[in-house]
Amino acid sequence: MGKRGIVIAIDGPAGSGKSTTARCVASRLGYLYLDTGAMYRALGWSLIRKGLSPDDEAAAAGTAAALTFDFRLEGGGQRVLVNGEDATGAIRSSEVSDAASRVAVHPAVRNILVARQQELGLEGGIVLEGRDTGTAVFPKAELKVFLVADVAERARRRHRELLSCGVAADLDVLMGQIRERDARDKATQRRSGSWPASDAITVDTTGLNIDAQVARVVELARECGI
């Protein structure tokens, strides 16, 4: 059986627009959509509920190995079920975002979750977004896109996302958290290798609306011959 299509890996820092863009691109092309970051968020959420530290690699890896995930596109959005429980809204809080960033630095955790992600994309026809999709997860993806945007724009987007989920947030606090995450990501990059992938196409989404972002990625996918 041939592949269902190409693998499109969309990466970028928090708030760069990769989640909405990837979801809409997948819908436009009829591809499977996978938010890899939701797996790290789900793990962070699970650790918080257990009273375990995201900085404890053994606890994080043990918890990750026991998690099951079910991703469902519904009404233009995605529901995330973790061990059968709907965690869609819960994993979008600022506390969980911070925990997700902290668990993502653990090699044992990444080995477990990356293996899960690779299984889902074996046959192609998939748009993945999240950390290291074009380096560690699918280094041979036919299309790799790295989205960027300035910190202020990314904080505003994160603020709107939280408000839409009914979560109150302070814009200045969010900007500080994004800067901290950027610093942590850079440190992780130095340990784990190139980020973004050397062959990724960078798209600056500052000032672009979602339609323009999606159109650009779809155009790049068409250039790959789909």
Beta strands, then each sheet from edge to edge (+ up, - down):
strand 1: 7-11
strand 2: 32-35
strand 3: 69-74
strand 4: 77-82
strand 5: 85-86
strand 6: 126-129
strand 7: 143-148
strand 8: 201-204
sheet 1: 2+ 6+ 1+ 7+ 8+
sheet 2: 3+ 4- 5+
end
